[in-house]
């Protein structure tokens, strides 16, 4: 006795969903995570990857099945079935994607909030004074826009009592410079301590650049005439690439730098070794 | 179902036009000639843009910048993007197929404004040649096809200004074409033909033309302001003069995101014409297909800021544009499910047109899935401006539009030339295009996720192997054009005679001779009110002729 097609469809659908979930959980396409928000990002990625795999395999499977099952055999004449529509079916495949998309949108909103993205920006607590105010804006209300908004202690229990480390990033063709107000010196390489919030205030000297650390899952454009902020908490000691992601001229591909995530002690040593007693003019 | 039996076909009268191949080099006002002019001209630019892609992939074989100077690399990537979008895909999916098919589909003898139509086409070759010639004058624009200021203001001005002029002219061509399509579809319909009886490509072109007419002028205004910033040192976008660079991005993407739908909506329409014919089934869910096109048009106009999630936009804006962008997946998904239902239970001929159409569905589904992912702000923050986006974008416009262009050429070649293309060469063409395309672009998802930004001539050595795999895929794609070129040229002379309607299709262009006469029909145009009535028993088809009208006496 042939298996009823409804049961077959159900079993195949369940296998598809389970397979997709398994692939989403077990196939890793991302680099190591090295900041507090990277695991949160990876959680979203696994969900999107699972849903995407289920959809893709399902649709490709249907196409291949149709092309094989319903192909025209030699000598076969005449048309297929004159089936023009099916309202319940169309309502079904309009409603289900709408629900899935809405779910994914709300879920990613939640993720974004957990990463600190929905925190209102422009709060004045960024260590450095906004000395380079816009020509046409008073320094009191400089509009500061950014990506991931604030370390405001909500991300991590360990960060509750620690003041964020301020760093001023200047992007220019074709380098990033890192000014540490705490020691008043400029470094070509970014050093940050593990497990302490870091607050970047970024300005571009010439054209648009983008500050990206793949292992931190963070990117923010650095825009001339408009300071931007980017806050994060590194977690995993190591050296990672800082990449410029916005086309900025001939040497754009070479505009790379490094971020070194040190232990707290190592960072303090590094900071002391580089600090200047007198303010630098650079 | 009402089909008036077409009159017996007769050899085309060429009394009103230059004869033979010469008419393709004339300022013809015949929509069929203009359609082919668009197609061949577009394909020539495709080969040029493809050569540029080859240069880019050659540079990326090694992590260091060693194949060409860095500024030349940026010129090549700018030209590649501009040529492929403005000179290949937009003109071909709109201008070429729109011109050739729309008058047939509405039962007209020509477009509403034939001379405007010729103007729209003849803007393209000079502006394209001007764009490419800038490379040889002082160097082409090198700020990417997005031309973001301040980079576009600070790079050498001559190339950038030529780029702006060229894009302005091409935008003008698009607008002329869009107005013409809207007028033709709405006003030149054969009496008795209702809007909801039009073939799906008409709806796709109506939606596309609405997008063109609404959004292209914004691009034109933006580029004129940018050119003022460059030559007259105004400060619209120049931060040194108090301008705002993010405003440019808003204005630019207000056109350039809909431009993606300007490239894929017509492709959706073309696939909707091809699949029913070769599956011998009605197009599934005609009405929802129409509504989904219009939903895509409306949503397509309110998603532009998803290109700017890392530019510094307020949080509420990110939320709005995330939801709006993700919701485009719903009408798009409806179309894909309807095509699957069109395949289901059919008698599918596995010919080149169907293979390219199904290849399109597979590629576009992947591009759509990564598109929904990219709409999510947290995801986008990591992969924006990386090779992940390059991969996504090429899955949409190459895996989508270009695959459909090839499917359409295999489908309509017999109508245009009266001869069949070689099927073996066609399937071979599909096979290496599909393999080459996926080999080239699938690995780029991984590159982007792991840290390779786009638009770079040099990159981290850890990405070398994957880039080399991608370049091999690009080489296969380049090779894949050879059997195609041989096929279309040789088949024009030696192909098997096609007859008027080799696919036994029911859309109106097949109910006249192949190639069609100058005025499309020698007698009355047929009134086709159900263009997809496959599978309906023959005795239910009403072949009583509908009464004609005097309107159809000339093309004007």
Interface residues (C-beta under 8 A of the other chain):
Chain A: X29 X30 X31 X40 X41 X44 X45 X48 X51 X52 X55 X56 X59 X60 X62 X63 X66 X67 X70 X71 X72 X76 X78 X79 X80 X81 X82 X83 X84 X85 X86 X89 X90 X93 X94 X97 X98 X101 X102 X104 X105 X108 X109 X111 X112 X115 X117 X118 X119 X120 X121 X135 X136 X145 X146 X147 X148 X149 X206 X207 X208 X210 X212 X214 X215 X217 X218 X219 X220 X221 X223 X224 X225 X226 X228 X241 X243 X244 X245 X246 X247 X248 X249 X250 X251 X252 X253 X254 X256
Chain B: X65 X69 X70 X71 X73 X74 X142 X143 X144 X148 X150 X151 X154 X155 X239 X240 X242 X243 X244 X245 X246 X279 X280 X281 X282 X283 X284 X285 X286 X287 X288 X309 X310 X311 X312 X313 X314 X315 X318 X319 X322 X323 X326 X327 X329 X330 X333 X334 X336 X337 X338 X340 X341 X343 X344 X345 X346 X347 X348 X349 X350 X354 X358 X361 X362 X365 X366 X369 X370 X372 X373 X375 X376 X377 X378 X379 X381 X382 X384 X385 X386 X445 X446 X449 X450 X451 X453 X454 X455 X456 X457 X458 X459 X460 X532 X533 X534 X535 X536
